């Protein structure tokens, strides 16, 4: 495992320490790791979403490809006992 040093302002450290005291995280290190994993995951999800949008923008679905879902939705609603 690699160790890195970061500088944090006093307010952020105070907030992290509150998380530690309240049991949300076990330590400052865990808080930093979880924050970095969240950032990495957020960026990965954004990139995937942008790739999906780009793909559908470049090659939109046709009416034939999307018409089944209206029919399926209507059939599911019709089957409900309400």
C-alpha positions in Angstrom: 0.0 0.0 0.0 1.3 3.5 -0.9 1.2 6.3 1.6 0.5 9.8 0.3 0.6 13.1 2.1 -2.1 15.8 1.6 -2.8 19.2 3.1 -6.3 19.9 4.3 -7.8 23.0 5.7 -8.8 23.1 9.4 -12.5 23.1 8.6 -12.3 19.9 6.5 -10.2 18.2 9.2 -12.8 19.2 11.8 -15.6 17.7 9.7 -13.7 14.5 9.2 -12.9 14.3 12.9 -16.7 14.6 13.6 -17.3 11.7 11.2 -14.7 9.6 13.1 -16.2 10.6 16.5 -19.7 9.7 15.4 -18.6 6.3 14.1 -19.3 7.0 10.4 -15.6 6.0 9.7 -13.0 4.4 11.8 -10.2 6.9 11.1 -9.1 9.9 9.1 -7.4 7.5 6.7 -10.6 5.6 6.1 -12.5 8.8 5.4 -9.9 9.9 2.9 -9.9 6.5 1.2 -13.7 6.4 1.0 -13.8 9.9 -0.4 -11.3 9.1 -3.1 -13.2 5.9 -4.0 -16.4 7.9 -4.2 -14.7 10.4 -6.5 -13.2 7.7 -8.7 -16.6 5.9 -8.9 -18.4 9.2 -9.7 -16.1 10.0 -12.5 -16.3 6.4 -13.9 -20.1 6.5 -13.8 -20.1 9.9 -15.5 -17.8 8.6 -18.3 -20.1 5.6 -18.8 -23.2 7.8 -19.0 -21.5 10.1 -21.4 -20.5 7.2 -23.6 -24.0 5.9 -23.6 -25.4 9.3 -24.6 -22.8 9.7 -27.3 -23.6 6.2 -28.7 -27.4 6.9 -28.8 -26.8 10.3 -30.3 -24.6 8.9 -33.0 -26.9 5.9 -33.7 -30.4 6.6 -32.3 -32.9 3.8 -31.7 -35.5 3.3 -34.3 -39.2 3.2 -33.7 -39.2 -0.6 -34.3 -36.6 -1.0 -31.5 -38.5 1.0 -29.0 -42.2 0.2 -29.7 -42.2 -3.0 -27.8 -41.8 -1.2 -24.5 -45.1 0.6 -24.9 -46.9 -2.6 -25.7 -45.2 -4.4 -22.7 -46.1 -1.6 -20.3 -49.7 -1.6 -21.4 -49.8 -5.4 -21.0 -48.3 -5.2 -17.5 -50.8 -2.6 -16.4 -53.7 -4.6 -17.9 -52.6 -7.6 -15.8 -52.7 -5.7 -12.5 -55.7 -6.7 -10.3 -56.5 -3.1 -9.3 
